């Protein structure tokens, strides 16, 4: 008997009440990557470009994606 696969999760379309995020705060960026804010500060933040306005720092989603792709390829090179 063939195993049934569940359908992929549906993406919520961007609307005026639910806009697509272009950048994350430090806490949200850490959460999106699945790490603590302390880990993000110590190991990731210095490698990712950020938008700074006063004390606010925003981390663009694309920058986090680029960091993730670059870091994943580095991990494969260590083997």
PDB file of N, CA, C and O in Angstrom:
ATOM      1  N   UNK A   1       0.839  -1.174   0.000  1.00  0.00           N
ATOM      2  CA  UNK A   1       0.000   0.000   0.000  1.00  0.00           C
ATOM      3  C   UNK A   1       0.889   1.244   0.000  1.00  0.00           C
ATOM      4  O   UNK A   1       1.828   1.342   0.790  1.00  0.00           O
ATOM      5  N   UNK A   2       0.597   2.167  -0.865  1.00  0.00           N
ATOM      6  CA  UNK A   2       1.404   3.387  -0.982  1.00  0.00           C
ATOM      7  C   UNK A   2       1.129   4.324   0.187  1.00  0.00           C
ATOM      8  O   UNK A   2      -0.006   4.464   0.641  1.00  0.00           O
ATOM      9  N   UNK A   3       2.193   4.960   0.662  1.00  0.00           N
ATOM     10  CA  UNK A   3       2.070   5.903   1.772  1.00  0.00           C
ATOM     11  C   UNK A   3       1.495   7.218   1.265  1.00  0.00           C
ATOM     12  O   UNK A   3       1.938   7.739   0.241  1.00  0.00           O
ATOM     13  N   UNK A   4       0.505   7.757   1.981  1.00  0.00           N
ATOM     14  CA  UNK A   4      -0.098   9.032   1.588  1.00  0.00           C
ATOM     15  C   UNK A   4       0.736  10.175   2.123  1.00  0.00           C
ATOM     16  O   UNK A   4       1.108  10.193   3.296  1.00  0.00           O
ATOM     17  N   UNK A   5       1.020  11.107   1.272  1.00  0.00           N
ATOM     18  CA  UNK A   5       1.769  12.284   1.679  1.00  0.00           C
ATOM     19  C   UNK A   5       0.797  13.404   1.985  1.00  0.00           C
ATOM     20  O   UNK A   5      -0.193  13.600   1.281  1.00  0.00           O
ATOM     21  N   UNK A   6       1.092  14.129   3.036  1.00  0.00           N
ATOM     22  CA  UNK A   6       0.236  15.270   3.358  1.00  0.00           C
ATOM     23  C   UNK A   6       0.558  16.409   2.409  1.00  0.00           C
ATOM     24  O   UNK A   6       1.691  16.528   1.943  1.00  0.00           O
ATOM     25  N   UNK A   7      -0.425  17.245   2.120  1.00  0.00           N
ATOM     26  CA  UNK A   7      -0.162  18.364   1.202  1.00  0.00           C
ATOM     27  C   UNK A   7       0.807  19.348   1.835  1.00  0.00           C
ATOM     28  O   UNK A   7       0.866  19.460   3.059  1.00  0.00           O
ATOM     29  N   UNK A   8       1.568  20.063   1.013  1.00  0.00           N
ATOM     30  CA  UNK A   8       2.500  21.054   1.565  1.00  0.00           C
ATOM     31  C   UNK A   8       1.733  22.168   2.256  1.00  0.00           C
ATOM     32  O   UNK A   8       0.585  22.437   1.903  1.00  0.00           O
ATOM     33  N   UNK A   9       2.355  22.829   3.247  1.00  0.00           N
ATOM     34  CA  UNK A   9       1.663  23.930   3.924  1.00  0.00           C
ATOM     35  C   UNK A   9       1.370  25.046   2.939  1.00  0.00           C
ATOM     36  O   UNK A   9       2.179  25.342   2.059  1.00  0.00           O
ATOM     37  N   UNK A  10       0.205  25.663   3.094  1.00  0.00           N
ATOM     38  CA  UNK A  10      -0.167  26.753   2.196  1.00  0.00           C
ATOM     39  C   UNK A  10       0.384  28.059   2.725  1.00  0.00           C
ATOM     40  O   UNK A  10       0.318  28.333   3.923  1.00  0.00           O
ATOM     41  N   UNK A  11       0.923  28.857   1.834  1.00  0.00           N
ATOM     42  CA  UNK A  11       1.421  30.178   2.211  1.00  0.00           C
ATOM     43  C   UNK A  11       0.244  31.139   2.271  1.00  0.00           C
ATOM     44  O   UNK A  11      -0.654  31.107   1.430  1.00  0.00           O
ATOM     45  N   UNK A  12       0.273  31.975   3.265  1.00  0.00           N
ATOM     46  CA  UNK A  12      -0.769  32.972   3.409  1.00  0.00           C
ATOM     47  C   UNK A  12      -0.433  34.128   2.473  1.00  0.00           C
ATOM     48  O   UNK A  12       0.659  34.691   2.550  1.00  0.00           O
ATOM     49  N   UNK A  13      -1.369  34.487   1.585  1.00  0.00           N
ATOM     50  CA  UNK A  13      -1.073  35.591   0.665  1.00  0.00           C
ATOM     51  C   UNK A  13      -0.958  36.914   1.414  1.00  0.00           C
ATOM     52  O   UNK A  13      -1.614  37.127   2.433  1.00  0.00           O
ATOM     53  N   UNK A  14      -0.119  37.791   0.894  1.00  0.00           N
ATOM     54  CA  UNK A  14       0.049  39.110   1.507  1.00  0.00           C
ATOM     55  C   UNK A  14      -1.204  39.945   1.267  1.00  0.00           C
ATOM     56  O   UNK A  14      -1.737  39.984   0.157  1.00  0.00           O
ATOM     57  N   UNK A  15      -1.659  40.601   2.309  1.00  0.00           N
ATOM     58  CA  UNK A  15      -2.799  41.495   2.214  1.00  0.00           C
ATOM     59  C   UNK A  15      -2.479  42.740   3.021  1.00  0.00           C
ATOM     60  O   UNK A  15      -1.422  42.835   3.644  1.00  0.00           O
ATOM     61  N   UNK A  16      -3.394  43.686   3.005  1.00  0.00           N
ATOM     62  CA  UNK A  16      -3.185  44.904   3.788  1.00  0.00           C
ATOM     63  C   UNK A  16      -3.104  44.585   5.280  1.00  0.00           C
ATOM     64  O   UNK A  16      -2.373  45.250   6.014  1.00  0.00           O
ATOM     65  N   UNK A  17      -3.846  43.577   5.733  1.00  0.00           N
ATOM     66  CA  UNK A  17      -3.811  43.222   7.157  1.00  0.00           C
ATOM     67  C   UNK A  17      -2.737  42.198   7.473  1.00  0.00           C
ATOM     68  O   UNK A  17      -2.408  41.987   8.640  1.00  0.00           O
ATOM     69  N   UNK A  18      -2.184  41.557   6.443  1.00  0.00           N
ATOM     70  CA  UNK A  18      -1.133  40.557   6.638  1.00  0.00           C
ATOM     71  C   UNK A  18      -0.054  40.764   5.571  1.00  0.00           C
ATOM     72  O   UNK A  18       0.071  39.943   4.662  1.00  0.00           O
ATOM     73  N   UNK A  19       0.727  41.846   5.664  1.00  0.00           N
ATOM     74  CA  UNK A  19       1.742  42.109   4.638  1.00  0.00           C
ATOM     75  C   UNK A  19       2.907  41.127   4.733  1.00  0.00           C
ATOM     76  O   UNK A  19       3.200  40.592   5.802  1.00  0.00           O
ATOM     77  N   UNK A  20       3.552  40.904   3.616  1.00  0.00           N
ATOM     78  CA  UNK A  20       4.750  40.066   3.587  1.00  0.00           C
ATOM     79  C   UNK A  20       5.882  40.809   4.288  1.00  0.00           C
ATOM     80  O   UNK A  20       6.138  41.978   4.002  1.00  0.00           O
ATOM     81  N   UNK A  21       6.554  40.126   5.205  1.00  0.00           N
ATOM     82  CA  UNK A  21       7.655  40.754   5.947  1.00  0.00           C
ATOM     83  C   UNK A  21       8.868  40.880   5.040  1.00  0.00           C
ATOM     84  O   UNK A  21       9.260  39.922   4.374  1.00  0.00           O
ATOM     85  N   UNK A  22       9.454  42.060   5.019  1.00  0.00           N
ATOM     86  CA  UNK A  22      10.671  42.302   4.259  1.00  0.00           C
ATOM     87  C   UNK A  22      11.899  42.244   5.143  1.00  0.00           C
ATOM     88  O   UNK A  22      13.002  41.983   4.664  1.00  0.00           O
ATOM     89  N   UNK A  23      11.711  42.489   6.447  1.00  0.00           N
ATOM     90  CA  UNK A  23      12.827  42.491   7.397  1.00  0.00           C
ATOM     91  C   UNK A  23      12.301  42.094   8.766  1.00  0.00           C
ATOM     92  O   UNK A  23      11.115  42.227   9.066  1.00  0.00           O
ATOM     93  N   UNK A  24      13.218  41.603   9.582  1.00  0.00           N
ATOM     94  CA  UNK A  24      12.883  41.158  10.940  1.00  0.00           C
ATOM     95  C   UNK A  24      13.661  41.960  11.978  1.00  0.00           C
ATOM     96  O   UNK A  24      14.768  42.431  11.718  1.00  0.00           O
ATOM     97  N   UNK A  25      13.072  42.104  13.141  1.00  0.00           N
ATOM     98  CA  UNK A  25      13.808  42.608  14.293  1.00  0.00           C
ATOM     99  C   UNK A  25      14.815  41.535  14.705  1.00  0.00           C
ATOM    100  O   UNK A  25      14.783  40.419  14.187  1.00  0.00           O
ATOM    101  N   UNK A  26      15.693  41.868  15.619  1.00  0.00           N
ATOM    102  CA  UNK A  26      16.697  40.914  16.099  1.00  0.00           C
ATOM    103  C   UNK A  26      16.028  39.651  16.646  1.00  0.00           C
ATOM    104  O   UNK A  26      16.440  38.539  16.317  1.00  0.00           O
ATOM    105  N   UNK A  27      15.004  39.821  17.475  1.00  0.00           N
ATOM    106  CA  UNK A  27      14.325  38.668  18.078  1.00  0.00           C
ATOM    107  C   UNK A  27      13.625  37.821  17.013  1.00  0.00           C
ATOM    108  O   UNK A  27      13.682  36.592  17.059  1.00  0.00           O
ATOM    109  N   UNK A  28      12.969  38.474  16.059  1.00  0.00           N
ATOM    110  CA  UNK A  28      12.272  37.732  15.004  1.00  0.00           C
ATOM    111  C   UNK A  28      13.251  37.057  14.051  1.00  0.00           C
ATOM    112  O   UNK A  28      12.978  35.960  13.563  1.00  0.00           O
ATOM    113  N   UNK A  29      14.381  37.692  13.780  1.00  0.00           N
ATOM    114  CA  UNK A  29      15.403  37.080  12.924  1.00  0.00           C
ATOM    115  C   UNK A  29      15.950  35.813  13.582  1.00  0.00           C
ATOM    116  O   UNK A  29      16.111  34.782  12.929  1.00  0.00           O
ATOM    117  N   UNK A  30      16.230  35.903  14.869  1.00  0.00           N
ATOM    118  CA  UNK A  30      16.712  34.729  15.605  1.00  0.00           C
ATOM    119  C   UNK A  30      15.671  33.620  15.573  1.00  0.00           C
ATOM    120  O   UNK A  30      16.001  32.457  15.344  1.00  0.00           O
ATOM    121  N   UNK A  31      14.418  33.980  15.800  1.00  0.00           N
ATOM    122  CA  UNK A  31      13.330  33.002  15.797  1.00  0.00           C
ATOM    123  C   UNK A  31      13.179  32.353  14.420  1.00  0.00           C
ATOM    124  O   UNK A  31      12.971  31.144  14.319  1.00  0.00           O
ATOM    125  N   UNK A  32      13.284  33.161  13.360  1.00  0.00           N
ATOM    126  CA  UNK A  32      13.165  32.636  11.999  1.00  0.00           C
ATOM    127  C   UNK A  32      14.263  31.623  11.689  1.00  0.00           C
ATOM    128  O   UNK A  32      14.039  30.675  10.937  1.00  0.00           O
ATOM    129  N   UNK A  33      15.446  31.819  12.264  1.00  0.00           N
ATOM    130  CA  UNK A  33      16.566  30.903  12.048  1.00  0.00           C
ATOM    131  C   UNK A  33      16.574  29.743  13.044  1.00  0.00           C
ATOM    132  O   UNK A  33      17.349  28.798  12.901  1.00  0.00           O
ATOM    133  N   UNK A  34      15.706  29.823  14.050  1.00  0.00           N
ATOM    134  CA  UNK A  34      15.631  28.738  15.033  1.00  0.00           C
ATOM    135  C   UNK A  34      16.724  28.767  16.083  1.00  0.00           C
ATOM    136  O   UNK A  34      17.118  27.722  16.601  1.00  0.00           O
ATOM    137  N   UNK A  35      17.217  29.960  16.403  1.00  0.00           N
ATOM    138  CA  UNK A  35      18.269  30.097  17.407  1.00  0.00           C
ATOM    139  C   UNK A  35      17.840  31.111  18.465  1.00  0.00           C
ATOM    140  O   UNK A  35      16.869  31.843  18.273  1.00  0.00           O
ATOM    141  N   UNK A  36      18.560  31.151  19.566  1.00  0.00           N
ATOM    142  CA  UNK A  36      18.280  32.137  20.607  1.00  0.00           C
ATOM    143  C   UNK A  36      18.832  33.499  20.186  1.00  0.00           C
ATOM    144  O   UNK A  36      19.679  33.586  19.297  1.00  0.00           O
ATOM    145  N   UNK A  37      18.349  34.552  20.828  1.00  0.00           N
ATOM    146  CA  UNK A  37      18.872  35.883  20.519  1.00  0.00           C
ATOM    147  C   UNK A  37      20.338  35.992  20.923  1.00  0.00           C
ATOM    148  O   UNK A  37      21.111  36.672  20.249  1.00  0.00           O
ATOM    149  N   UNK A  38      20.730  35.337  22.003  1.00  0.00           N
ATOM    150  CA  UNK A  38      22.146  35.345  22.404  1.00  0.00           C
ATOM    151  C   UNK A  38      23.020  34.702  21.325  1.00  0.00           C
ATOM    152  O   UNK A  38      24.076  35.232  20.979  1.00  0.00           O
ATOM    153  N   UNK A  39      22.578  33.566  20.798  1.00  0.00           N
ATOM    154  CA  UNK A  39      23.331  32.892  19.738  1.00  0.00           C
ATOM    155  C   UNK A  39      23.376  33.764  18.496  1.00  0.00           C
ATOM    156  O   UNK A  39      24.421  33.889  17.857  1.00  0.00           O
ATOM    157  N   UNK A  40      22.241  34.371  18.151  1.00  0.00           N
ATOM    158  CA  UNK A  40      22.180  35.259  16.985  1.00  0.00           C
ATOM    159  C   UNK A  40      23.175  36.400  17.127  1.00  0.00           C
ATOM    160  O   UNK A  40      23.915  36.710  16.194  1.00  0.00           O
ATOM    161  N   UNK A  41      23.190  37.030  18.317  1.00  0.00           N
ATOM    162  CA  UNK A  41      24.111  38.146  18.562  1.00  0.00           C
ATOM    163  C   UNK A  41      25.572  37.713  18.452  1.00  0.00           C
ATOM    164  O   UNK A  41      26.393  38.429  17.879  1.00  0.00           O
ATOM    165  N   UNK A  42      25.892  36.551  18.997  1.00  0.00           N
ATOM    166  CA  UNK A  42      27.283  36.106  19.073  1.00  0.00           C
ATOM    167  C   UNK A  42      27.806  35.513  17.768  1.00  0.00           C
ATOM    168  O   UNK A  42      28.977  35.694  17.434  1.00  0.00           O
ATOM    169  N   UNK A  43      26.951  34.806  17.025  1.00  0.00           N
ATOM    170  CA  UNK A  43      27.446  34.034  15.881  1.00  0.00           C
ATOM    171  C   UNK A  43      26.934  34.469  14.512  1.00  0.00           C
ATOM    172  O   UNK A  43      27.516  34.094  13.494  1.00  0.00           O
ATOM    173  N   UNK A  44      25.867  35.245  14.465  1.00  0.00           N
ATOM    174  CA  UNK A  44      25.245  35.517  13.169  1.00  0.00           C
ATOM    175  C   UNK A  44      25.183  37.003  12.827  1.00  0.00           C
ATOM    176  O   UNK A  44      25.518  37.391  11.708  1.00  0.00           O
ATOM    177  N   UNK A  45      24.765  37.829  13.766  1.00  0.00           N
ATOM    178  CA  UNK A  45      24.482  39.246  13.486  1.00  0.00           C
ATOM    179  C   UNK A  45      25.644  39.972  12.811  1.00  0.00           C
ATOM    180  O   UNK A  45      25.420  40.807  11.934  1.00  0.00           O
ATOM    181  N   UNK A  46      26.864  39.672  13.199  1.00  0.00           N
ATOM    182  CA  UNK A  46      28.017  40.373  12.609  1.00  0.00           C
ATOM    183  C   UNK A  46      28.292  39.949  11.168  1.00  0.00           C
ATOM    184  O   UNK A  46      29.086  40.589  10.479  1.00  0.00           O
ATOM    185  N   UNK A  47      27.645  38.878  10.704  1.00  0.00           N
ATOM    186  CA  UNK A  47      27.841  38.399   9.330  1.00  0.00           C
ATOM    187  C   UNK A  47      26.703  38.808   8.393  1.00  0.00           C
ATOM    188  O   UNK A  47      26.752  38.523   7.197  1.00  0.00           O
ATOM    189  N   UNK A  48      25.681  39.475   8.934  1.00  0.00           N
ATOM    190  CA  UNK A  48      24.495  39.819   8.155  1.00  0.00           C
ATOM    191  C   UNK A  48      24.340  41.336   8.102  1.00  0.00           C
ATOM    192  O   UNK A  48      24.429  42.012   9.127  1.00  0.00           O
ATOM    193  N   UNK A  49      24.110  41.864   6.902  1.00  0.00           N
ATOM    194  CA  UNK A  49      23.865  43.304   6.787  1.00  0.00           C
ATOM    195  C   UNK A  49      22.531  43.649   7.436  1.00  0.00           C
ATOM    196  O   UNK A  49      21.573  42.881   7.360  1.00  0.00           O
ATOM    197  N   UNK A  50      22.482  44.808   8.071  1.00  0.00           N
ATOM    198  CA  UNK A  50      21.266  45.246   8.763  1.00  0.00           C
ATOM    199  C   UNK A  50      20.961  46.689   8.404  1.00  0.00           C
ATOM    200  O   UNK A  50      21.853  47.462   8.057  1.00  0.00           O
ATOM    201  N   UNK A  51      19.694  47.036   8.492  1.00  0.00           N
ATOM    202  CA  UNK A  51      19.253  48.418   8.323  1.00  0.00           C
ATOM    203  C   UNK A  51      19.193  49.023   9.717  1.00  0.00           C
ATOM    204  O   UNK A  51      18.525  48.487  10.602  1.00  0.00           O
ATOM    205  N   UNK A  52      19.892  50.141   9.916  1.00  0.00           N
ATOM    206  CA  UNK A  52      19.930  50.774  11.234  1.00  0.00           C
ATOM    207  C   UNK A  52      19.237  52.126  11.185  1.00  0.00           C
ATOM    208  O   UNK A  52      19.538  52.962  10.333  1.00  0.00           O
ATOM    209  N   UNK A  53      18.322  52.326  12.093  1.00  0.00           N
ATOM    210  CA  UNK A  53      17.649  53.612  12.262  1.00  0.00           C
ATOM    211  C   UNK A  53      17.575  53.875  13.751  1.00  0.00           C
ATOM    212  O   UNK A  53      16.767  53.275  14.459  1.00  0.00           O
ATOM    213  N   UNK A  54      18.433  54.784  14.226  1.00  0.00           N
ATOM    214  CA  UNK A  54      18.518  55.010  15.669  1.00  0.00           C
ATOM    215  C   UNK A  54      18.996  53.736  16.335  1.00  0.00           C
ATOM    216  O   UNK A  54      20.002  53.156  15.925  1.00  0.00           O
ATOM    217  N   UNK A  55      18.285  53.299  17.354  1.00  0.00           N
ATOM    218  CA  UNK A  55      18.645  52.048  18.042  1.00  0.00           C
ATOM    219  C   UNK A  55      18.044  50.815  17.375  1.00  0.00           C
ATOM    220  O   UNK A  55      18.398  49.685  17.711  1.00  0.00           O
ATOM    221  N   UNK A  56      17.136  51.036  16.432  1.00  0.00           N
ATOM    222  CA  UNK A  56      16.467  49.927  15.757  1.00  0.00           C
ATOM    223  C   UNK A  56      17.365  49.312  14.695  1.00  0.00           C
ATOM    224  O   UNK A  56      17.983  50.029  13.908  1.00  0.00           O
ATOM    225  N   UNK A  57      17.436  47.992  14.671  1.00  0.00           N
ATOM    226  CA  UNK A  57      18.129  47.256  13.620  1.00  0.00           C
ATOM    227  C   UNK A  57      17.128  46.289  13.012  1.00  0.00           C
ATOM    228  O   UNK A  57      16.448  45.539  13.712  1.00  0.00           O
ATOM    229  N   UNK A  58      17.059  46.330  11.696  1.00  0.00           N
ATOM    230  CA  UNK A  58      16.203  45.398  10.970  1.00  0.00           C
ATOM    231  C   UNK A  58      17.078  44.538  10.067  1.00  0.00           C
ATOM    232  O   UNK A  58      17.976  45.041   9.392  1.00  0.00           O
ATOM    233  N   UNK A  59      16.810  43.252  10.063  1.00  0.00           N
ATOM    234  CA  UNK A  59      17.576  42.299   9.277  1.00  0.00           C
ATOM    235  C   UNK A  59      16.722  41.848   8.099  1.00  0.00           C
ATOM    236  O   UNK A  59      15.745  41.124   8.289  1.00  0.00           O
ATOM    237  N   UNK A  60      17.084  42.273   6.863  1.00  0.00           N
ATOM    238  CA  UNK A  60      16.294  41.895   5.692  1.00  0.00           C
ATOM    239  C   UNK A  60      16.218  40.379   5.528  1.00  0.00           C
ATOM    240  O   UNK A  60      17.199  39.665   5.734  1.00  0.00           O
ATOM    241  N   UNK A  61      15.038  39.909   5.156  1.00  0.00           N
ATOM    242  CA  UNK A  61      14.814  38.476   4.968  1.00  0.00           C
ATOM    243  C   UNK A  61      15.814  37.913   3.964  1.00  0.00           C
ATOM    244  O   UNK A  61      16.378  36.841   4.185  1.00  0.00           O
ATOM    245  N   UNK A  62      16.033  38.616   2.881  1.00  0.00           N
ATOM    246  CA  UNK A  62      16.965  38.118   1.854  1.00  0.00           C
ATOM    247  C   UNK A  62      18.384  37.986   2.397  1.00  0.00           C
ATOM    248  O   UNK A  62      19.095  37.049   2.034  1.00  0.00           O
ATOM    249  N   UNK A  63      18.808  38.910   3.263  1.00  0.00           N
ATOM    250  CA  UNK A  63      20.142  38.809   3.866  1.00  0.00           C
ATOM    251  C   UNK A  63      20.256  37.551   4.732  1.00  0.00           C
ATOM    252  O   UNK A  63      21.291  36.885   4.733  1.00  0.00           O
ATOM    253  N   UNK A  64      19.198  37.235   5.458  1.00  0.00           N
ATOM    254  CA  UNK A  64      19.204  36.014   6.278  1.00  0.00           C
ATOM    255  C   UNK A  64      19.246  34.776   5.388  1.00  0.00           C
ATOM    256  O   UNK A  64      19.925  33.801   5.710  1.00  0.00           O
ATOM    257  N   UNK A  65      18.517  34.812   4.265  1.00  0.00           N
ATOM    258  CA  UNK A  65      18.545  33.688   3.326  1.00  0.00           C
ATOM    259  C   UNK A  65      19.933  33.517   2.722  1.00  0.00           C
ATOM    260  O   UNK A  65      20.415  32.392   2.585  1.00  0.00           O
ATOM    261  N   UNK A  66      20.576  34.619   2.360  1.00  0.00           N
ATOM    262  CA  UNK A  66      21.933  34.562   1.808  1.00  0.00           C
ATOM    263  C   UNK A  66      22.902  33.999   2.845  1.00  0.00           C
ATOM    264  O   UNK A  66      23.729  33.147   2.520  1.00  0.00           O
ATOM    265  N   UNK A  67      22.805  34.467   4.092  1.00  0.00           N
ATOM    266  CA  UNK A  67      23.673  33.962   5.147  1.00  0.00           C
ATOM    267  C   UNK A  67      23.483  32.456   5.323  1.00  0.00           C
ATOM    268  O   UNK A  67      24.452  31.712   5.477  1.00  0.00           O
ATOM    269  N   UNK A  68      22.225  32.017   5.299  1.00  0.00           N
ATOM    270  CA  UNK A  68      21.925  30.601   5.488  1.00  0.00           C
ATOM    271  C   UNK A  68      22.510  29.759   4.354  1.00  0.00           C
ATOM    272  O   UNK A  68      23.092  28.702   4.601  1.00  0.00           O
ATOM    273  N   UNK A  69      22.359  30.220   3.123  1.00  0.00           N
ATOM    274  CA  UNK A  69      22.923  29.494   1.978  1.00  0.00           C
ATOM    275  C   UNK A  69      24.445  29.442   2.052  1.00  0.00           C
ATOM    276  O   UNK A  69      25.043  28.392   1.817  1.00  0.00           O
ATOM    277  N   UNK A  70      25.069  30.565   2.377  1.00  0.00           N
ATOM    278  CA  UNK A  70      26.531  30.625   2.477  1.00  0.00           C
ATOM    279  C   UNK A  70      27.041  29.725   3.606  1.00  0.00           C
ATOM    280  O   UNK A  70      28.032  29.015   3.437  1.00  0.00           O
ATOM    281  N   UNK A  71      26.376  29.756   4.735  1.00  0.00           N
ATOM    282  CA  UNK A  71      26.804  28.952   5.880  1.00  0.00           C
ATOM    283  C   UNK A  71      26.596  27.476   5.637  1.00  0.00           C
ATOM    284  O   UNK A  71      27.411  26.659   6.067  1.00  0.00           O
ATOM    285  N   UNK A  72      25.530  27.117   4.963  1.00  0.00           N
ATOM    286  CA  UNK A  72      25.276  25.707   4.659  1.00  0.00           C
ATOM    287  C   UNK A  72      26.355  25.163   3.732  1.00  0.00           C
ATOM    288  O   UNK A  72      26.782  24.021   3.905  1.00  0.00           O
ATOM    289  N   UNK A  73      26.804  25.935   2.766  1.00  0.00           N
ATOM    290  CA  UNK A  73      27.837  25.449   1.863  1.00  0.00           C
ATOM    291  C   UNK A  73      29.173  25.323   2.599  1.00  0.00           C
ATOM    292  O   UNK A  73      29.967  24.435   2.289  1.00  0.00           O
ATOM    293  N   UNK A  74      29.425  26.198   3.565  1.00  0.00           N
ATOM    294  CA  UNK A  74      30.655  26.091   4.349  1.00  0.00           C
ATOM    295  C   UNK A  74      30.668  24.821   5.180  1.00  0.00           C
ATOM    296  O   UNK A  74      31.716  24.194   5.337  1.00  0.00           O
ATOM    297  N   UNK A  75      29.521  24.435   5.712  1.00  0.00           N
ATOM    298  CA  UNK A  75      29.448  23.225   6.536  1.00  0.00           C
ATOM    299  C   UNK A  75      29.777  21.991   5.693  1.00  0.00           C
ATOM    300  O   UNK A  75      30.395  21.054   6.199  1.00  0.00           O
ATOM    301  N   UNK A  76      29.384  21.972   4.444  1.00  0.00           N
ATOM    302  CA  UNK A  76      29.685  20.834   3.588  1.00  0.00           C
ATOM    303  C   UNK A  76      31.167  20.757   3.253  1.00  0.00           C
ATOM    304  O   UNK A  76      31.702  19.664   3.067  1.00  0.00           O
ATOM    305  N   UNK A  77      31.833  21.896   3.174  1.00  0.00           N
ATOM    306  CA  UNK A  77      33.260  21.921   2.870  1.00  0.00           C
ATOM    307  C   UNK A  77      34.115  21.392   4.024  1.00  0.00           C
ATOM    308  O   UNK A  77      35.249  20.969   3.804  1.00  0.00           O
ATOM    309  N   UNK A  78      33.584  21.412   5.255  1.00  0.00           N
ATOM    310  CA  UNK A  78      34.349  20.952   6.410  1.00  0.00           C
ATOM    311  C   UNK A  78      34.495  19.431   6.446  1.00  0.00           C
ATOM    312  O   UNK A  78      35.341  18.912   7.174  1.00  0.00           O
ATOM    313  N   UNK A  79      33.702  18.729   5.691  1.00  0.00           N
ATOM    314  CA  UNK A  79      33.736  17.259   5.755  1.00  0.00           C
ATOM    315  C   UNK A  79      34.935  16.693   5.070  1.00  0.00           C
ATOM    316  O   UNK A  79      35.109  15.475   5.035  1.00  0.00           O
TER     317      UNK A  79
END
